[in-house]
Structures are given as structure tokens and as C-alpha cells.
């Protein structure tokens, strides 16, 4: 188990109701963490519509998580 900081942006922040949180997780990689968060908090965006960044760098969903990582989930941004 590791503790990570999770940051939410745009629609995900609205759904979750907080911009960030620290949490303990058994998820081994970014994809498993997102799946855990979707299940736990009812997030509606599927993984293929979201990008992930770990410690301020875009990363693949298969990136392994380490204690203290900052994981950001970024949905598509609409605008005009």
C-alpha cells in the first residue's frame, strides 16, 4: 500500500467536489488507481477520455505508483 496525492481537474474536480486529496491505495499503477477512484467516488468519465500525469509529467496508464507520487487526472477541456 502506498499513499499518493491525487489532483482532479475540470469535470473530474466538479464530480469529486475537491481539487485534490491524499489517499492510501493498493493500486499498483495509474490505471488501477483511476479505476479505484471511479468505483469509490462515482466518477463518470471512462479512462480513454482522461489523461494522467505523475509528478507533473504525462504518463501511460501502466506507470507504476510509488509512495508520495502526485497523480493528476485531466479530462478533455471544452471551450470556445
Buried (B, 14 or more C-beta within 10 A) or exposed (E): EBEBBBBBBBBBBEBBEEEBEEBEBEBEBBBBBBBBBBEEBEBEBEBEEBBBBBEEEEBEBEBEBEEEBBBBBBBEEEEE
